[in-house]
Amino acid sequence: MDIRNIILGLLESLPMTGYELKQAFDNSLGYFSGASFGSIYPTLAKLEKEGLASVKVEPREGRQRKVYSITQAGRKEYRDALGGEMTIPPFRNEFLTRLFFFSSLKPKRQEEMAQQYIAYLEEKQASLKSIAPLVEAHADAYQKMCYRFGIRLLKQYIETSRKTLKELKEHNGSRSI
């Protein structure tokens, strides 16, 4: 899904400011999709201009805050996009791309890179597991399925990466320096 429909989907749950949208994104979809303030605010402006979101300015602690809500037209666009054809991008993985060319690297560097990738995956897994209480308390059934899918996927990536590291070490044997 594109950023506009992700924002509309989040706004369908409840009205939010741009900052709150970024937090909601980071605490849920941020594990498998990316959005920055630099993409959220221009998208909110476009959604408002197109009548897909409305904005209410509220004073708060001496400041003005803009609270965005989804409109009926926005809800229709979001649901049409959600139920429409799914575009599946090609699978890309930086580690696999580099692994393909590992014959150009020394064995020690090959193993370091594999270990670095495993550490990255383990960090992502720990981060995702740390939000389990929030997911259990606040997520709907589909969001929980998404969460469990992510946990299982990371587990498989870690297991497969460890097997690949083992293969590297076996292949390199005495070549590791």
Backbone as a ProteinNet text record, in pm:
[ID]
protein_1_A
[PRIMARY]
MDIRNIILGLLESLPMTGYELKQAFDNSLGYFSGASFGSIYPTLAKLEKEGLASVKVEPREGRQRKVYSITQAGRKEYRDALGGEMTIPPFRNEFLTRLFFFSSLKPKRQEEMAQQYIAYLEEKQASLKSIAPLVEAHADAYQKMCYRFGIRLLKQYIETSRKTLKELKEHNGSRSI
[TERTIARY]
84.9	0	88.1	38.3	114.5	89.1	169.6	164.8	27.9	-35.8	-165.7	-270.5	-272.8	-372.3	-336.4	-207.8	-167.3	-215.9	-197	-242.9	-394.9	-465.9	-612.3	-653.8	-583.2	-613.6	-593.1	-485.5	-462.1	-566.8	-605.4	-707	-845.4	-865.8	-995	-1016.1	-907.7	-917.5	-956.7	-887.5	-918.8	-847.6	-901.4	-835.1	-699	-601.4	-465.7	-397.6	-298.4	-209.9	-104	-26.2	83.4	182.1	212.1	305.3	249.3	121.7	58.8	55.8	35.4	39.6	178	281.1	418.7	444.1	398.8	415.6	339.4	215.2	134.1	201.5	254.1	323.8	446.7	529	653	625.2	515.9	484.2	405.2	374.9	299.7	359	327.3	370	519	582	722.5	815.6	768.7	852.3	866.3	774.8	783	749.3	733.8	707.7	766.9	801.9	868.3	788.9	794.4	734.6	810.2	830.4	898.4	805.6	843.6	766.1	765.2	874.2	885.9	788.2	736.2	633.9	494.3	484.5	352.8	285.9	356.8	293.1	251.1	333.9	285.5	166.3	166.3	54.7	-72.7	-61.7	-178.9	-235.7	-147	-192.1	-266.8	-214.7	-281.1	-415.8	-419.1	-544.7	-650.9	-609.7	-704.6	-752.1	-659.7	-692.9	-789.1	-771.1	-855.1	-985.8	-1005.5	-1129.3	-1133.4	-1019.2	-1012.4	-986.3	-938.4	-917.2	-959.8	-1002.7	-1036.5	-944	-928.8	-840.2	-915.5	-891.3	-949.2	-832.2	-825.8	-717.9	-762.9	-684.2	-715.7	-603.7	-638.5	-533.9	-492.3	-361.9	-312.6	-182.6	-184.8	-66.9	0.6	-79.4	-27	10.6	-15.3	17.6	-107.7	-100.4	-209.8	-171.6	-261.1	-232.5	-340.4	-298.9	-390.7	-424.8	-552.4	-598.6	-671.7	-622.7	-676.7	-775.3	-881.3	-982.6	-1006.2	-1045.7	-1079.3	-1221.6	-1245.3	-1380	-1444.3	-1572	-1639.8	-1570.5	-1531.7	-1461	-1326.6	-1259	-1132.3	-1149.9	-1256.6	-1286.1	-1312.2	-1386	-1413.8	-1284.4	-1201.3	-1075.6	-986.9	-976	-894	-943.2	-1073.2	-1127.1	-1118.2	-1136.1	-1117.7	-972.7	-878.9	-736.5	-700.1	-750.5	-720.6	-771.1	-890.5	-949.6	-912.3	-838.8	-802.1	-685.1	-640.8	-527.1	-405	-337.8	-217.9	-96.6	-16.4	107.9	218	278.8	383.8	517	595.2	724.6	822.2	923.4	1022.2	1091.3	1121.9	1191	1333.5	1373.7	1510	1568.3	1695.1	1762.1	1909.7	1955.8	2093.6	2194.3	2168.5	2262.6	2272.1	2158	2161.6	2234.3	2215.3	2285.2	2436	2478.6	2622.7	2673.8	2595.5	2634.3	2663.9	2586.8	2605.5	2747.8	2806.1	2939.4	3048.9	3020.4	3117.3	3250.3	3256	3383.7	3488.6	3442.5	3534.8	3586.2	3537.4	3578	3661.5	3739.3	3814.8	3716.8	3746.8	3657.9	3621.5	3719.4	3691.1	3583.4	3592.9	3493.1	3357.3	3355.6	3230.1	3156.7	3229.8	3170.6	3128	3206.4	3168.6	3036.8	3022.2	2899.6	2778.5	2797.3	2687.7	2648.7	2747.8	2720	2651.5	2693.4	2630.1	2482.2	2453.2	2315.1	2231.6	2288.3	2217.8	2189.4	2287	2268.4	2156.7	2153.6	2047.4	1910.5	1899.3	1772.2	1730.6	1826.1	1796.5	1750.9	1809.7	1767.8	1624.8	1593.1	1456.6	1357.7	1396.3	1309.9	1285.2	1390.8	1376.8	1287.9	1305.9	1224	1077.1	1051.9	914.2	853.9	931.5	881.2	852.4	925.9	907.5	771.1	705.8	574	458.8	490.8	387.1	274.4	304.3	193.5	101.6	157.8	75.9	-11.5	46.7	-28.2	-144	-115	-219.5	-330.4	-294.3	-392.5	-473.6	-414.8	-479.9	-508.6	-443.8	-458.7	-584.2	-638.4	-751	-695.5	-780.9	-738.7	-643.2	-668.5	-584.7	-448.8	-448	-320.8	-236.8	-302.6	-230.1	-173.6	-249.6	-198.4	-75.4	-82.7	29.3	151.6	130.4	238.9	302.9	220.1	272.9	344.4	293.3	358.6	499.9	511.9	642.5	738.8	689.6	772.9	822.8	731	769.2	866.9	843.1	930.4	1072.3	1083	1215.3	1283.8	1208.1	1265	1323.5	1250	1298.8	1421.6	1420.2	1535.8	1659.4	1642.1	1755.2	1807.8	1718.4	1760	1832.5	1778.3	1839.4	1973.7	1982.8	2108.8	2215.4	2176.9	2273.1	2322.9	2232.8	2273.8	2370.7	2343.9	2432.5	2568.9	2572.1	2699.9	2776.3	2706.5	2770.1	2828.3	2751.2	2799.9	2923.5	2921.4	3037.9	3161.8	3146.1	3259.7	3310.6	3218	3258.8	3328.1	3273.2	3332.2	3469.6	3480.5	3606.6	3712	3667.3	3759.2	3884.8	3995.4	4124.2	4153	4069.8	4092.4	4063.8	3981.8	3948.3	4075.3	4096	4215.8	4172.4
-118.5	0	123	227.9	352	432.2	535	613.5	678.2	722.4	788.5	693.1	569.7	474.5	419.8	413.9	376.4	483.4	609.8	719.4	715	695.1	686.7	569.5	457.6	341.5	370.7	442	479	577.8	671.3	770	707.3	593.1	526.8	482.3	451.1	409.7	525.2	638.5	756.9	878	998.4	1119.9	1135.2	1187.8	1203.9	1324.9	1374.5	1478.3	1408.9	1486.8	1430.2	1357.3	1415.7	1353.6	1220.6	1219.1	1095.9	988.7	1031.4	936.8	873.6	955.8	904.7	804.5	835.8	743.2	612.9	624	504.8	420.3	487.8	418.4	346.1	416.2	357.4	240.4	246	141.2	24.6	32.2	-78.6	-112.9	-37	-64.7	-40.6	35.9	70.7	-48.6	-164.8	-284.1	-342.5	-304.9	-361.1	-261.4	-136.4	-32.7	97.3	188.6	309.3	436.6	528.9	661.7	759.9	878.2	982.6	1102.9	1195.9	1319.7	1387.7	1373	1433.4	1376.5	1258.9	1202.7	1214.5	1213.3	1218.6	1354.8	1462.3	1595	1636.6	1617.6	1650.8	1564.9	1439	1350.4	1396.2	1436.6	1488.5	1611.9	1700.2	1821.2	1783.8	1684.1	1639.4	1574.2	1492.3	1426.3	1528.9	1632.5	1737.8	1812.1	1846.7	1920.1	1839.2	1707.1	1619.7	1580.7	1627.8	1597.8	1457.8	1394.2	1259.2	1260.2	1372.5	1393.4	1535.8	1555.7	1690.9	1723.2	1851.9	1893.9	1988.2	1972.9	2058.7	2115.2	2246.7	2309.9	2325.2	2271.1	2275.8	2346.8	2442.2	2502	2404.4	2398.3	2307.7	2363.3	2394	2443.8	2557.5	2654.7	2771.8	2748.9	2631.9	2599.2	2554.7	2559.1	2508.5	2368.4	2275.5	2142.9	2105.9	2046.4	2004.9	1858.4	1831.4	1694.1	1653.3	1547.5	1501.3	1386.4	1386.6	1280.9	1234.8	1110.9	1058.8	1102.8	1136.4	1172.4	1047.6	1058.1	946	912.8	1017.2	993.3	925	965.9	903.5	758.6	730.9	593.4	505.7	558.6	482.1	455.4	558	538.5	435.7	448.6	355.9	213	192.3	56.2	-0.9	84.5	38.8	-3.8	75.5	42.8	-83.7	-95.9	-211.9	-341.2	-335.4	-454	-474.4	-378.4	-386.7	-480.1	-479.3	-563.7	-529.9	-633	-614.6	-618.5	-513.8	-510.3	-562.9	-672.5	-731.7	-694.8	-614.3	-572.8	-690	-680.6	-789.2	-799.8	-921.9	-944	-892.3	-809.7	-756.2	-777.7	-816.3	-837.9	-805.8	-703.8	-657.3	-767.1	-841.6	-947.3	-1053.6	-1098.1	-1199.9	-1150.5	-1025.1	-967.9	-972.9	-936.6	-940.7	-1084.8	-1173.7	-1313.9	-1372.4	-1332.7	-1378.8	-1351.3	-1241.7	-1200.3	-1224.9	-1303.9	-1326	-1383.5	-1443.2	-1497.6	-1387.7	-1262.3	-1148.8	-1098.7	-1156.6	-1112.5	-1219.6	-1174.5	-1267.4	-1339	-1463.3	-1541.3	-1470.2	-1405.5	-1337.8	-1231.4	-1153.7	-1048.4	-1109.1	-1219.4	-1288.2	-1323.2	-1382.9	-1426	-1306.5	-1200	-1078.2	-1022	-1020.3	-965.3	-1053.1	-1182.9	-1273.8	-1253.4	-1240.5	-1217.3	-1082.4	-981.7	-849.4	-858.6	-933.4	-949.3	-1022.7	-1127	-1201.5	-1110.7	-1030.2	-937.5	-837.4	-788.2	-695.6	-762.6	-885.5	-957.8	-984.1	-1021.7	-1048.3	-921	-808.3	-680	-647.1	-667.9	-643.5	-736.5	-861.4	-957.7	-917.4	-878.3	-836.2	-712.5	-619.8	-498.6	-533.1	-621.4	-661.9	-737.4	-826	-899.9	-807.6	-697	-605.3	-536.9	-533.5	-468.1	-567.8	-692.1	-794.8	-752.3	-694.8	-653.6	-549.2	-456.7	-355.9	-421.2	-512.7	-581.7	-659.3	-735.2	-813.9	-725.3	-610	-522.2	-439.5	-402.7	-302.8	-345.4	-449.8	-485.8	-569	-555.2	-641.5	-776.2	-868	-1003.3	-1003.2	-917.1	-913.6	-850.5	-751	-689.9	-789.3	-870.5	-974.9	-1079.3	-1114.9	-1209.2	-1151	-1023.9	-955.7	-958.2	-931.3	-931.9	-1071	-1174	-1311.2	-1352.8	-1309	-1336.2	-1277.2	-1153	-1087.4	-1160	-1204.7	-1278.9	-1409.5	-1482.4	-1609	-1586.1	-1481.1	-1451.6	-1419.4	-1336.9	-1304.9	-1428.9	-1514.2	-1638.4	-1721.7	-1734.5	-1811.6	-1746	-1613	-1542.1	-1567	-1562.3	-1582.4	-1725.6	-1823.2	-1963.1	-1987.5	-1935.9	-1954.4	-1882.8	-1765.5	-1690.5	-1761.2	-1821.1	-1897.7	-2020	-2086.2	-2200	-2155	-2039.1	-1985.9	-1952.1	-1894.3	-1865.7	-1996.2	-2097.9	-2228	-2281.8	-2270.5	-2313.3	-2234.3	-2104.6	-2020.5	-2069.7	-2092.6	-2138.2	-2272.9	-2362.9	-2494.5	-2481.5	-2397.4	-2377.2	-2312.6	-2216.1	-2143.7	-2226.5	-2313.3	-2400.8	-2330.9	-2374.5	-2317.2	-2185.2	-2144.6	-2017.4	-1897.9	-1913.6	-1802.4	-1748.4	-1621.9	-1556.4	-1436.8
0	0	0	-59.2	-60.9	67.1	86.3	210.2	230.7	124.5	141.7	197.5	148.8	198.4	335.7	366.8	502.4	601.1	565.6	652.3	666.9	556.2	565	653.8	642.3	726.9	874.2	906	1045.9	1094.6	1007.6	1046.3	1059.8	994.8	1009.5	1154.7	1222.6	1363.2	1453.2	1436.6	1516.8	1459.7	1483.3	1437.4	1505.1	1430.4	1484.1	1423.5	1496.8	1443.8	1357.9	1284.4	1206.7	1295.5	1410.5	1505.2	1556.4	1590.6	1638.3	1529.7	1404	1292.2	1280.9	1293	1285.7	1397.4	1518.2	1631.5	1606.7	1560.6	1533	1425	1325.9	1217.7	1270.9	1345.7	1398.9	1491.6	1565.8	1662.5	1603	1475.3	1415.3	1278.5	1179.4	1042.6	1018.9	1107.2	1090.2	1088.1	1130.1	1129.2	989.1	897.9	763.3	653.1	688.3	590.5	643.6	557.2	603.8	576.6	670.1	652	739.8	687.3	763.8	773.4	861.9	869.7	733.4	659.6	526.9	425.9	451.5	362.3	422.2	553.9	618.7	599.5	630.3	624.6	482.7	380.2	245.1	203	245.3	211.7	281.6	407.7	479	408	362.4	291.4	163.2	89.6	-33.4	-3	101.6	138.7	175.6	247.8	284.9	160.3	72.3	-50.5	-138	-139.2	-221.8	-153.3	-29.8	42	101.8	113.4	168.7	319.2	367.7	511.4	543.1	666.6	712.2	828.2	855.3	963.4	1055.9	1182.7	1284.8	1364.5	1375.7	1450.7	1595	1686.9	1829.5	1904.1	1990.5	2072.9	2182.9	2207.6	2312.1	2367.6	2495	2565.4	2489	2446.8	2378.5	2233.7	2182.6	2043.5	1971.3	1843.1	1760.2	1712.6	1726.2	1672.8	1572.6	1463.2	1358.2	1377.3	1395.7	1412.4	1284.8	1223.1	1095.4	1117.9	1035.7	1038.3	896.1	881.3	749.5	715	589.4	543.5	481.5	447.2	381.6	250.1	173	46.6	73.2	179.2	216.4	256.1	329.8	372.2	249.9	152.1	30.5	-45.9	-63.3	-136.9	-66.6	64.9	142.8	128	142.4	135.9	-5.6	-106.4	-244.8	-267.5	-217.9	-234.8	-157.3	-36.5	47.4	-17.2	-74.5	-136.3	-281.8	-339.5	-480.4	-506.1	-629.7	-669.2	-585.7	-541.3	-460.7	-553.2	-546	-621.7	-531.5	-572.3	-491.6	-554.9	-483	-539.3	-541.2	-625.3	-626.7	-490.7	-451.6	-326.3	-339.4	-243.5	-242.9	-104.1	-103	23.5	3.4	72.3	58.1	92.4	198.4	236.8	127.3	72.9	-31.7	-155.9	-190.7	-305.9	-284.8	-165.5	-136.3	-127.9	-68.3	-57.7	-195.9	-293.5	-430.5	-479.1	-432.4	-476.3	-371.8	-270.8	-162.9	-210.7	-326.2	-374	-390.8	-396.6	-410.1	-275.8	-166	-32	37.6	132	215.5	309.2	344.7	431.4	561.8	623.5	750.6	731.6	623.3	597.8	564.3	493.3	462.8	592.4	684.3	810.9	895.8	893.2	967.5	915	784.2	724.8	757.3	754.9	790.7	937	1024	1166.4	1187.6	1111.7	1120.5	1080.8	976.8	931.5	1036.3	1093.7	1198.5	1318.1	1357.5	1470.7	1439.9	1317.5	1275.7	1288.1	1238.9	1245.7	1390	1473.8	1614.3	1685.5	1649.2	1707.6	1667	1539.5	1490.9	1561.8	1578.5	1644.3	1790.5	1861.1	2001	2011.2	1919.3	1918.8	1896.7	1803.2	1774.3	1893.3	1954	2069.9	2187.8	2197.3	2310.7	2310	2194.4	2189.1	2204.4	2235.6	2250.9	2344.9	2463.4	2551.2	2486.9	2411.4	2342	2236.1	2161.8	2057.5	2119.7	2223.9	2289	2346.5	2398.7	2463.2	2363.7	2250.1	2164.7	2020.8	1972.6	1831.8	1807.9	1686.8	1650.7	1602.5	1568	1531.2	1412	1314.4	1194.1	1223.6	1307.1	1346.8	1426.8	1508.2	1582	1486.1	1382.1	1281.9	1213.1	1179.1	1115	1205.9	1332.2	1431.4	1439.6	1452.1	1462.2	1333.9	1219.9	1091.8	1093.5	1139	1146.4	1238.4	1352.8	1447.9	1383.3	1319.4	1255	1139.9	1062	948.2	995.7	1097.2	1150.2	1206.9	1272.2	1325.8	1212.4	1103.7	988.5	925.2	913.4	858.5	944.7	1075	1166.6	1154.4	1156.4	1144.3	1012.7	903.7	772.4	763.8	822.2	820.9	903.3	1014.5	1095.8	1018.1	946	863.6	754.7	696.5	593.1	652.1	770.6	836.8	861.8	905.1	928.5	797.5	689.3	557.5	516.1	540.4	508	582.3	711.3	792.3	743.7	710.9	660.7	525.4	439.2	306.5	317.6	404.2	417.5	488.3	579.7	651.5	697.2	650.7	693.7	624.4	527.6	458.1	548.4	655.2	745.9	809.3	790.7	846.6	929.1
[MASK]
+++++++++++++++++++++++++++++++++++++++++++++++++++++++++++++++++++++++++++++++++++++++++++++++++++++++++++++++++++++++++++++++++++++++++++++++++++++++++++++++++++++++++++++++++

